[in-house]
Amino acid sequence: MSLLKNVGTIGGLTMVSRVFGFVRDMLLARVLGAGGVADAWQLAFQLPNIFRRLFAEGAFASAFVPLFNRRIAGQDDDIGEARRFAEEVLAFLIPVLIVFGALALIAMPWIAGLFANEGIESDPSLMDLAVLMARVAFPYLAFMSLATLFAAVLNSLSRFAAAAAAPILLNICMIAALILGMSLGEGIDARRMTGFYLSIAVTISGLLQLLWLWWFAHRAGFRMKLRRPRVTSGVKELGLLILPAVFGAGVYQISRFIDLFFISTLPDGAYSFLAYADRLNQLPLGIIGIALGTAILPSLSRHIATDDSDAAQRLQSNAIELSMLLTVPAAIALFVTGSAFTQAFYTGGAFTLADAMNTGAVVSALVVGLPAYVLIKVLVPNFFARKDTRTPVFTAGTSLILNVALNFVLVPRLGVVGLALAGSAAAWTNAALLYIILRRKNYFHMTARVVGRLARIIIAATLMGAALWFAMPFGAGLYAGDALERIGTILALVALGAVVYFSLAAALGVVNRETLERLTKRQA
């Protein structure tokens, strides 16, 4: 299957999930607003969700997929060794998750208190609610960690659709909880009960996603049996890779933990502004970055296992070019029009226009680092495919040190916007170090052709950004108007950006028949 088709499958279904996510956050903004119960809910939801992204989607998948693919490579249709390895990992993972989950539930008052901001800490009943919601939602981590195992197996078998579609279930469950909460009416008690419903919905969604992926793995003929937990050689090898992978592949999520600490020093509403802004940032990151990283890791692992360095170089180049072709214009467009999107999507109910403008400022700061976050997702698989987990640890550690240092400088001056800018600067540092080391180790280098195409992408996207900047004032007053005004102005901005960018990209030779043929060529 071609790189473009793989990314299209994953990215398309991810887009559906993100659309449901937008609906979810629009309801969240209107029902819970910003600050108070909304901040308590964001804190409760972030704890299991960050652990999920860090350990399950980040470290576990990055370490498991190369080992699993190595056991598949050269075995034709015989996947018996790979199946045994997956069963051994599953048997060991279940008791680990039970113990970790139990300890987290016991320690939740301390964990939540560590990251609670002034608004939550000053209200004991709100703090109790945050702890309760976090405890109810935390089993989501265990369910999703097991689900990630089945997702990794399906992705390694080039069956990407089921795993890409699974997050839709989370958003559907949360939307149902919000609709139920809306039936309770307005007032603080209704908001608190809605938050509790949301925490239940999160855990239920984790169980549903696990059952969903288990079923598709079963349909694909990959039936696993429960074994007695044992520390086999394969489990040991996976464990040795996961520990540094937590740091290397999960730098974004570790940065989010650091963000939680600094947000705890900011006024009421900061949690909500960052969460709603990150929804816009996560749209291109999920559709492009995560989709590409997921799609290329199995193929890179196979190319490297068979010493086909030319194919690995070609695949990595195509992934970088495709990622920047889509990410750079998305970042520039959101930087210019972020406030328009936050007004259109979130203003209403308990979420004021001032809240939307604050969120828009955070969006602009976050997307400064968007291309870098996507590049990290695309470059890190090159190391993990070679079982090199130490190098990403070094680059991630360097970027995190910079992130913390910049937070101390920027957060007191710029608040949550400074926190977003610090993360963006750290992401660019990480991406640059990853590429420099890949080049020095002769794992990958960008050719003059790729550099030239990237330069033309930047030119086209910059000119598009200028067009959007001139167009923005014409929609003033309409972005937060009635439904038709919001839809019309946002669609107009999107259409203008798309027409200008792709016209310029075609004129500059970035998008042409040769590009499409290269990206649609079947990958091994």
C-alpha positions in Angstrom: 0.0 0.0 0.0 1.3 3.5 -0.8 2.4 6.0 1.8 -0.3 8.5 0.7 -3.0 5.8 0.9 -1.8 4.7 4.3 -1.7 8.2 5.6 -5.0 9.0 3.9 -6.7 6.0 5.7 -5.3 7.0 9.1 -5.6 10.7 8.6 -9.1 10.5 7.2 -10.5 8.6 10.1 -8.5 10.7 12.5 -10.2 13.8 10.9 -13.6 12.2 11.6 -12.5 11.7 15.2 -11.3 15.3 15.4 -14.6 16.6 14.0 -16.4 14.7 16.8 -13.8 16.2 19.2 -14.7 19.7 18.0 -18.3 19.0 18.7 -17.4 17.7 22.1 -15.3 20.7 23.0 -17.9 23.1 21.6 -20.4 21.5 24.0 -17.9 21.5 26.8 -17.3 25.2 26.4 -21.0 26.0 26.4 -21.9 23.7 29.3 -18.8 24.1 31.6 -17.3 27.4 30.3 -13.8 28.2 31.5 -12.5 28.0 35.0 -14.1 26.4 38.1 -15.6 23.0 37.2 -14.2 23.3 33.7 -10.7 23.5 35.0 -11.3 20.7 37.5 -12.6 18.5 34.6 -9.6 19.3 32.4 -7.2 18.4 35.2 -9.1 15.1 35.9 -9.1 14.2 32.2 -5.5 15.2 31.5 -4.0 12.8 34.1 -5.1 9.5 32.5 -4.9 11.0 29.0 -1.4 12.2 29.3 -0.3 8.8 30.7 -2.1 7.1 27.8 -0.3 9.2 25.2 3.0 8.9 27.0 3.1 5.2 27.8 0.6 3.5 25.6 0.7 5.5 22.3 4.2 6.8 22.7 6.6 4.5 24.3 4.8 1.2 24.0 3.9 1.4 20.4 7.3 2.7 19.4 9.1 -0.1 21.2 6.6 -2.9 20.4 6.2 -2.4 16.6 9.9 -2.9 15.5 10.2 -6.0 17.7 6.9 -7.4 16.4 7.8 -6.6 12.8 11.2 -8.3 13.2 9.4 -11.5 14.1 7.2 -11.1 11.0 9.9 -10.2 8.5 10.9 -13.1 6.2 8.3 -15.5 7.6 5.8 -15.2 4.7 2.4 -16.1 6.1 3.8 -17.7 9.3 3.2 -15.3 12.2 3.5 -17.8 14.9 6.6 -16.3 16.5 5.0 -12.8 16.4 1.8 -14.1 17.9 3.7 -15.7 20.8 5.6 -12.5 21.4 2.3 -10.5 21.5 0.8 -13.0 23.9 3.8 -12.8 26.3 3.6 -9.0 26.3 -0.2 -9.1 26.9 0.2 -11.5 29.8 2.9 -9.3 31.5 1.1 -6.0 30.7 -2.2 -6.9 32.5 -0.9 -7.3 36.1 1.4 -4.3 35.6 -1.5 -2.1 34.6 -3.6 -3.4 37.6 -0.9 -2.6 40.1 -0.1 0.8 38.6 -3.8 1.8 38.4 -4.4 0.8 42.0 -1.4 2.9 43.2 -2.6 5.9 41.1 -6.1 5.7 42.6 -4.7 5.7 46.1 -2.3 8.6 45.4 -4.8 10.6 43.4 -5.4 13.3 46.0 -1.7 14.0 46.1 -1.3 13.8 42.2 -4.2 16.1 41.6 -3.1 18.5 44.3 0.4 18.7 42.7 -1.1 20.1 39.4 -4.2 22.0 40.7 -4.3 25.7 40.1 -5.2 28.4 42.5 -8.9 28.3 41.6 -9.2 24.6 42.3 -7.0 24.6 45.5 -9.0 27.5 47.0 -12.3 25.6 46.8 -12.1 22.3 48.8 -15.3 21.0 47.3 -13.9 21.7 43.8 -10.7 19.9 44.7 -12.7 16.9 45.9 -14.6 16.8 42.7 -11.4 16.9 40.6 -10.0 13.9 42.6 -13.3 12.0 42.2 -13.5 12.6 38.5 -9.8 11.6 38.0 -10.3 8.4 40.0 -13.4 7.5 37.9 -11.7 8.3 34.6 -8.3 6.7 35.4 -9.2 3.0 34.4 -9.3 4.5 30.9 -5.5 4.3 31.0 -5.5 0.5 31.6 -8.1 -0.2 28.9 -6.3 2.0 26.3 -2.9 0.4 27.1 -4.3 -3.0 26.2 -6.1 -1.5 23.2 -2.8 -0.1 22.0 -1.3 -3.6 21.9 -4.1 -4.7 19.5 -3.7 -1.4 17.5 0.0 -2.0 17.1 -0.6 -5.5 15.9 -3.2 -4.3 13.3 -0.9 -1.5 12.1 2.0 -3.9 11.7 -0.3 -6.0 9.5 -1.0 -2.9 7.5 -4.6 -2.8 8.8 -4.7 0.9 9.9 -8.4 1.7 9.7 -9.7 0.1 12.9 -7.1 1.7 15.2 -7.5 5.1 13.5 -11.3 4.9 14.0 -11.2 3.8 17.6 -10.9 7.4 19.2 -14.2 8.3 17.6 -15.8 6.1 20.4 -14.3 8.4 23.1 -15.8 11.5 21.6 -19.2 9.9 21.1 -19.3 8.8 24.7 -18.3 12.2 25.9 -20.9 13.9 23.7 -23.6 11.6 25.1 -22.5 12.6 28.6 -22.6 16.3 27.8 -26.1 16.0 26.2 -27.2 14.2 29.4 -25.7 17.0 31.5 -27.4 19.7 29.5 -30.7 18.1 30.4 -30.0 18.9 34.1 -30.2 22.6 33.4 -27.8 25.4 34.4 -26.1 26.2 37.7 -23.1 24.9 39.6 -24.7 21.6 40.7 -25.6 20.8 37.1 -22.0 21.5 36.0 -20.5 19.3 38.8 -22.8 16.4 37.9 -22.0 16.8 34.2 -18.3 16.5 35.0 -19.0 13.3 36.9 -20.9 12.0 33.9 -17.9 12.8 31.7 -15.5 10.9 33.8 -17.8 7.8 33.6 -18.0 8.2 29.8 -14.2 8.3 29.5 -13.8 4.9 31.2 -16.6 3.4 29.3 -15.1 4.6 26.0 -11.8 2.9 26.9 -13.5 -0.4 27.4 -15.4 0.0 24.1 -12.1 0.8 22.2 -10.4 -2.3 23.7 -13.3 -4.5 22.6 -13.4 -2.8 19.1 -9.7 -3.4 18.4 -9.8 -7.0 19.9 -12.6 -7.8 17.5 -10.8 -6.5 14.4 -7.6 -8.3 15.4 -9.7 -11.4 15.8 -11.3 -10.8 12.3 -7.8 -10.4 10.8 -6.9 -13.9 12.0 -4.7 -12.7 14.9 -6.2 -14.6 17.8 -4.2 -14.3 21.1 -4.5 -16.6 24.1 -4.1 -15.5 27.7 -0.8 -16.9 29.1 0.7 -17.0 32.5 2.7 -13.8 33.1 6.4 -14.5 32.6 9.5 -12.3 32.1 10.6 -13.9 28.8 13.5 -12.7 26.7 11.1 -10.8 24.4 9.4 -9.1 27.4 12.9 -8.1 28.7 13.9 -6.7 25.4 10.6 -4.7 25.2 11.1 -3.4 28.7 14.6 -2.2 27.9 13.3 -0.3 24.9 10.2 1.1 26.6 12.0 2.9 29.5 14.0 5.3 27.2 11.1 5.3 24.7 8.9 7.0 27.4 11.2 9.9 27.2 12.2 9.8 23.5 8.8 9.3 21.8 6.8 11.0 24.6 8.5 14.4 24.8 5.3 16.2 23.9 3.4 14.5 26.7 6.2 15.0 29.2 6.1 18.7 28.2 2.4 18.6 29.0 3.2 17.4 32.5 5.5 20.3 32.9 2.8 22.6 31.5 0.4 21.3 34.2 2.9 22.3 36.9 3.3 25.8 35.5 -0.4 26.2 34.8 -1.0 25.6 38.5 0.6 28.9 39.1 -1.7 30.8 36.8 -5.2 32.3 37.4 -8.5 30.5 36.9 -9.2 29.6 33.3 -5.7 28.7 32.2 -6.4 25.0 32.0 -9.4 25.5 29.8 -7.7 28.0 27.5 -4.9 25.6 26.8 -7.1 22.6 26.4 -9.4 24.3 23.9 -6.5 25.7 22.0 -4.8 22.4 21.9 -7.8 20.9 20.2 -7.1 23.1 17.1 -3.4 22.3 17.3 -4.1 18.6 17.6 -6.1 18.5 14.4 -3.2 18.8 11.9 -0.8 17.1 14.4 -3.1 14.0 14.6 -4.2 13.9 11.0 -0.7 14.4 9.6 2.0 13.8 12.2 0.6 10.8 14.1 -0.8 9.3 10.8 2.6 9.5 9.1 4.5 8.2 12.2 2.1 5.3 12.4 2.2 4.6 8.7 6.0 4.6 8.2 7.2 2.7 11.3 6.3 -0.8 10.1 7.7 -0.2 6.6 10.9 1.4 8.0 11.3 -1.5 10.4 11.1 -4.0 7.5 13.4 -2.0 5.2 16.0 -1.8 8.0 15.6 -5.5 8.9 16.4 -6.4 5.3 19.3 -3.8 5.0 17.5 -1.9 2.3 18.9 1.5 3.1 17.8 3.1 -0.2 14.2 2.2 0.4 14.4 3.6 4.0 15.9 6.8 2.7 13.2 7.2 0.0 10.4 6.5 2.5 11.7 9.0 5.0 12.1 11.7 2.4 8.6 11.2 1.1 7.2 11.3 4.7 9.0 14.6 5.4 7.9 16.2 2.2 4.3 15.1 2.6 4.2 16.2 6.2 5.5 19.7 5.5 3.3 20.0 2.4 0.3 19.8 4.7 1.6 21.1 8.0 3.3 24.3 7.1 0.2 25.9 5.6 -2.0 24.6 8.4 0.4 26.2 11.0 0.6 29.6 9.2 -3.2 29.6 8.7 -4.0 28.9 12.3 -1.4 31.4 13.5 -3.2 34.2 11.5 -6.8 33.1 12.0 -6.7 31.3 15.4 -8.9 33.9 17.1 -11.5 33.6 14.3 -11.7 29.8 14.8 -12.0 30.0 18.6 -14.7 32.7 18.4 -16.7 30.6 15.9 -16.3 27.3 17.6 -16.4 28.1 21.3 -18.2 31.4 22.0 -21.6 30.9 23.6 -23.3 29.7 26.8 -20.8 29.8 29.7 -17.9 30.6 27.3 -17.5 34.4 26.7 -16.0 36.3 23.8 -13.0 37.2 26.1 -12.5 33.6 26.8 -12.4 32.9 23.0 -9.9 35.7 22.4 -7.6 34.3 25.2 -7.9 30.9 23.7 -7.1 32.3 20.2 -3.9 33.8 21.5 -2.8 30.4 22.9 -3.6 28.8 19.5 -1.2 31.2 17.7 1.5 30.4 20.1 1.0 26.6 20.0 1.1 26.4 16.2 4.5 28.1 16.0 5.8 24.7 17.0 3.3 22.6 15.0 5.7 21.7 12.0 8.4 20.7 14.6 6.0 18.4 16.5 5.1 16.7 13.2 8.7 16.4 12.2 9.4 14.7 15.5 6.7 12.2 14.8 8.2 11.5 11.4 11.9 11.4 12.4 11.7 9.4 15.7 10.5 6.1 13.9 13.9 6.1 12.1 15.6 5.5 15.4 13.1 3.1 16.9 13.1 1.0 13.7 16.8 0.5 14.4 16.1 -0.2 18.1 18.0 3.0 18.9 16.0 4.5 21.8 18.9 6.3 23.5 19.3 9.1 20.9 15.7 10.3 21.1 16.3 10.4 24.9 19.2 12.8 24.5 17.3 15.1 22.1 14.2 15.1 24.2 16.1 15.8 27.4 17.9 18.7 25.8 14.6 20.2 24.5 12.9 19.7 27.9 15.7 21.6 29.7 15.1 24.4 27.3 11.4 24.2 27.8 11.6 24.5 31.5 14.1 27.4 31.3 11.9 29.3 28.9 8.8 28.6 31.1 10.5 30.3 34.0 11.2 33.3 31.8 8.0 33.5 29.7 5.1 32.3 31.9 5.4 35.1 34.5 5.4 37.6 31.7 3.0 36.2 29.1 1.0 33.7 31.2 -0.4 30.6 29.3 0.7 32.1 26.0 4.3 32.1 27.2 3.9 28.5 28.2 2.8 27.6 24.7 5.7 29.6 23.1 8.2 27.8 25.3 6.9 24.4 24.2 7.1 25.4 20.5 10.7 26.5 20.9 11.6 23.3 22.6 9.9 21.3 19.8 12.0 23.0 17.2 15.2 22.2 19.2 14.2 18.6 19.4 13.4 18.2 15.7 16.7 19.9 14.7 18.8 17.7 16.9 17.0 14.5 15.6 17.8 15.4 12.0 21.4 16.4 12.8 22.1 13.1 14.5 20.3 11.1 11.7 22.6 12.8 9.2 25.8 12.3 11.2 25.0 8.6 11.7 24.3 8.3 8.0 20.7 7.1 8.7 19.1 9.8 6.6 19.9 13.0 4.9 17.7 15.5 3.0 18.8 15.9 -0.6 18.9 19.2 -2.5 15.7 18.3 -4.2 13.8 17.8 -0.9 15.3 21.1 0.5 14.3 23.0 -2.6 10.7 21.6 -2.4 10.5 22.5 1.3 11.6 26.1 0.5 8.9 26.4 -2.1 6.3 25.1 0.3 7.3 27.8 2.9 7.0 30.5 0.2 3.6 29.3 -0.9 2.3 29.0 2.7 3.7 32.5 3.7 2.0 34.2 0.8 -1.2 32.4 1.8 -0.8 33.7 5.3 -0.5 37.2 4.0 -3.8 36.8 2.1 -5.5 35.6 5.2 -4.1 38.4 7.3 -5.6 41.0 4.8 -8.9 39.1 4.7 -9.4 38.7 8.5 -10.8 42.3 9.2 -13.6 41.7 6.7 -15.1 39.1 9.0 -14.9 41.2 12.2 -18.1 40.9 14.2 -19.2 37.8 12.2 -16.9 35.2 13.7 -19.0 35.1 16.9 -22.3 36.0 15.2 -25.2 33.7 14.5 -24.7 30.1 13.2 -24.9 31.1 9.5 -22.4 34.0 10.0 -20.0 31.8 11.8 -20.1 29.0 9.3 -20.0 31.4 6.3 -16.9 33.4 7.5 -15.0 30.3 8.6 -15.7 28.5 5.3 -14.7 31.7 3.4 -11.3 31.8 5.3 -10.7 28.1 4.7 -11.6 28.4 1.0 -9.4 31.4 0.5 -6.4 29.8 2.2 -6.8 26.5 0.2 -7.2 28.2 -3.1 -4.2 30.6 -2.6 -1.9 27.9 -1.2 -2.6 25.1 -3.7 -2.5 27.5 -6.6 0.9 28.8 -5.5 2.1 25.3 -4.7 1.1 24.2 -8.3 2.7 27.2 -9.8 5.9 26.6 -7.9 6.0 23.0 -8.9 5.5 21.6 -5.4 2.2 19.8 -6.3 2.4 18.1 -9.7 2.0 14.7 -11.3 5.5 13.5 -10.3 4.8 14.3 -6.6 1.6 12.3 -6.7 3.2 9.4 -8.5 6.0 9.2 -6.0 3.7 9.4 -2.9 1.2 6.9 -4.3 3.9 4.4 -5.2 3.4 1.2 -3.2 5.6 0.8 -0.1 7.0 -2.6 0.9 
